[in-house]
Amino acid sequence: ARENISAIDTMLTTNALPDSVGGCGAVKSALRIGKVLDTALTDVTQYRGNAAELDKRGFKLEDGKIWLKLSSAVRMQLMVPYDTERAKRVDDHTLVPKITYGQHRVLLLNNCGTGCQRELVDADLHADVMQLAQHAQEEANGDKLLDLVQPSIAIASVGFGNAERLPKRDMILKLNQRRIKL
């Protein structure tokens, strides 16, 4: 409300971990929310073969991929690496959005760790901008992942002065060696 914003068309939470949904209650109290997309509400795996149900939720099924049109110029592909039965940990069941605006692509890996990434190996992960997985921990952002994504810019989603001091120096060096801007 401080910035004269009174509503959000679509709010996306990628998993149920507290660092992903911690502020959602305050946002929902302060603003009108149109749609809420999360792993519980959008267990998209159950809708893969049901275009009518996808359409009711605002999604479109094209070539076996799940898309949400955010505006006339912006689309979001929603990747769900695991179906519910195979997800062993909360961060295994992470939604991985890839946003496309013209020729530009942004990949949001959120808490998608190495197990989640193995499930995405056949997906088109190439993006200009990449949110580093699991708060920029180096083990979750290995060479194989960086080779698949080929970003020119990386975003580290970490709190200022975080206790784990992320991103670590080795992660920053890896990005610098690949000429990926942080």
VMD Tcl script that draws the C-alpha trace (Angstrom):
set ca {
  {0.00 0.00 0.00}
  {2.97 2.31 0.59}
  {3.69 2.36 -3.17}
  {0.00 2.87 -4.10}
  {-0.39 -0.80 -4.94}
  {-3.71 -2.21 -3.79}
  {-3.88 -5.56 -5.59}
  {-1.79 -8.38 -7.04}
  {-3.20 -10.24 -10.03}
  {-1.26 -13.46 -9.38}
  {0.88 -14.45 -6.40}
  {3.22 -17.42 -6.87}
  {4.80 -19.34 -4.02}
  {7.16 -22.01 -5.18}
  {7.15 -24.32 -2.16}
  {5.93 -24.55 1.41}
  {9.22 -23.76 3.15}
  {9.03 -20.81 5.59}
  {11.62 -18.76 3.67}
  {9.39 -19.00 0.59}
  {6.00 -18.26 2.16}
  {6.93 -16.40 5.34}
  {5.63 -13.00 4.21}
  {2.59 -14.21 2.28}
  {0.18 -13.71 5.16}
  {1.13 -10.05 5.48}
  {0.84 -9.55 1.72}
  {-2.60 -11.20 1.66}
  {-3.73 -8.99 4.57}
  {-2.53 -5.78 2.92}
  {-3.54 -6.38 -0.72}
  {-6.29 -7.96 -2.78}
  {-4.94 -11.13 -4.37}
  {-6.45 -12.41 -7.61}
  {-4.91 -15.89 -7.97}
  {-2.58 -17.77 -5.65}
  {-0.40 -20.35 -7.35}
  {1.47 -22.77 -5.14}
  {2.45 -26.41 -5.02}
  {-0.73 -27.35 -3.15}
  {-3.15 -25.33 -5.27}
  {-1.42 -25.96 -8.56}
  {-0.51 -29.60 -8.29}
  {-0.24 -29.21 -12.03}
  {0.83 -32.82 -12.53}
  {-2.77 -33.96 -12.02}
  {-3.92 -31.61 -14.80}
  {-1.35 -32.44 -17.49}
  {-3.91 -34.39 -19.51}
  {-6.88 -32.17 -18.68}
  {-6.83 -28.97 -20.77}
  {-10.24 -27.83 -19.46}
  {-9.07 -27.88 -15.83}
  {-5.85 -26.10 -16.77}
  {-7.86 -23.44 -18.60}
  {-10.05 -22.84 -15.50}
  {-6.90 -22.05 -13.55}
  {-5.56 -19.72 -16.23}
  {-3.01 -22.16 -17.66}
  {-2.65 -23.32 -21.24}
  {-1.26 -26.66 -22.32}
  {0.98 -26.35 -25.41}
  {3.21 -29.14 -26.69}
  {2.99 -30.88 -23.31}
  {4.20 -27.73 -21.50}
  {2.18 -25.74 -18.99}
  {2.00 -21.97 -19.64}
  {0.40 -19.00 -17.94}
  {-0.03 -15.79 -19.92}
  {0.82 -12.91 -17.58}
  {0.29 -10.12 -20.14}
  {0.22 -9.71 -23.90}
  {4.04 -9.79 -23.93}
  {4.91 -11.97 -20.92}
  {4.40 -15.72 -20.54}
  {5.46 -18.06 -17.76}
  {6.20 -21.74 -18.23}
  {5.57 -23.59 -14.99}
  {7.77 -26.65 -14.54}
  {6.87 -29.19 -11.86}
  {9.84 -31.54 -11.59}
  {8.20 -34.17 -9.37}
  {4.72 -35.50 -9.13}
  {3.37 -35.46 -5.59}
  {3.99 -39.15 -4.85}
  {7.71 -38.97 -5.73}
  {8.56 -35.78 -3.84}
  {10.54 -36.88 -0.80}
  {11.27 -33.45 0.68}
  {9.42 -30.15 0.60}
  {12.08 -28.58 -1.62}
  {11.81 -31.53 -4.04}
  {8.27 -30.29 -4.73}
  {9.35 -26.86 -5.94}
  {7.64 -25.07 -8.79}
  {10.22 -23.82 -11.30}
  {8.90 -20.87 -13.33}
  {10.56 -19.73 -16.54}
  {9.36 -16.29 -17.61}
  {9.63 -15.19 -21.25}
  {9.41 -11.58 -22.41}
  {10.15 -11.36 -26.11}
  {13.59 -12.93 -26.57}
  {14.47 -12.59 -22.86}
  {14.13 -15.50 -20.44}
  {14.33 -15.63 -16.65}
  {14.61 -18.97 -14.81}
  {13.64 -19.04 -11.11}
  {15.11 -22.16 -9.52}
  {14.14 -21.27 -5.98}
  {14.80 -24.32 -3.76}
  {15.27 -26.73 -6.66}
  {18.28 -28.72 -5.48}
  {20.22 -31.44 -7.27}
  {17.41 -34.05 -7.05}
  {14.88 -31.61 -8.46}
  {17.37 -30.57 -11.17}
  {17.86 -34.20 -12.26}
  {14.14 -34.29 -13.05}
  {14.52 -31.18 -15.24}
  {17.48 -32.39 -17.30}
  {15.35 -32.77 -20.46}
  {13.64 -29.39 -20.06}
  {14.76 -26.27 -21.89}
  {16.43 -24.43 -19.03}
  {18.35 -21.93 -21.16}
  {17.81 -18.43 -19.76}
  {19.47 -15.02 -19.82}
  {18.83 -14.48 -16.12}
  {18.93 -17.26 -13.54}
  {17.97 -17.16 -9.90}
  {20.57 -19.41 -8.29}
  {19.13 -22.50 -6.64}
  {18.90 -22.93 -2.87}
  {20.04 -19.45 -1.89}
  {23.17 -19.62 -4.07}
  {24.69 -22.66 -2.36}
  {27.48 -23.91 -4.59}
  {26.50 -27.60 -4.41}
  {23.04 -26.72 -5.81}
  {24.50 -24.65 -8.67}
  {27.01 -27.01 -10.25}
  {28.72 -26.88 -13.61}
  {26.12 -29.13 -15.27}
  {23.29 -26.78 -14.29}
  {25.21 -23.68 -15.38}
  {26.01 -25.39 -18.70}
  {22.29 -26.11 -19.27}
  {21.08 -22.63 -18.35}
  {23.95 -20.56 -19.81}
  {22.92 -17.36 -18.02}
  {24.62 -14.01 -18.47}
  {23.19 -12.78 -15.15}
  {22.68 -14.68 -11.88}
  {20.57 -13.58 -8.94}
  {21.41 -14.76 -5.42}
  {18.26 -14.76 -3.29}
  {19.79 -14.35 0.16}
  {19.20 -12.15 3.15}
  {21.70 -9.37 3.85}
  {24.12 -10.52 6.55}
  {22.70 -14.07 6.50}
  {24.19 -16.47 9.05}
  {25.56 -18.81 6.35}
  {27.24 -15.90 4.54}
  {25.79 -16.86 1.18}
  {26.79 -16.64 -1.56}
  {30.15 -18.14 -0.64}
  {33.39 -16.97 -2.21}
  {33.74 -20.17 -4.31}
  {30.30 -19.60 -5.86}
  {31.19 -16.00 -6.70}
  {34.50 -17.15 -8.26}
  {32.69 -19.81 -10.32}
  {30.32 -17.20 -11.70}
  {33.18 -14.78 -12.40}
  {35.13 -17.48 -14.30}
  {32.09 -18.03 -16.51}
  {31.61 -14.26 -16.96}
  {28.17 -14.45 -15.32}
  {27.25 -11.18 -13.60}
  {25.98 -11.50 -10.05}
}
mol new
graphics top color blue
foreach p $ca { graphics top sphere $p radius 0.5 }
foreach p [lrange $ca 0 end-1] q [lrange $ca 1 end] { graphics top cylinder $p $q radius 0.2 }
display resetview
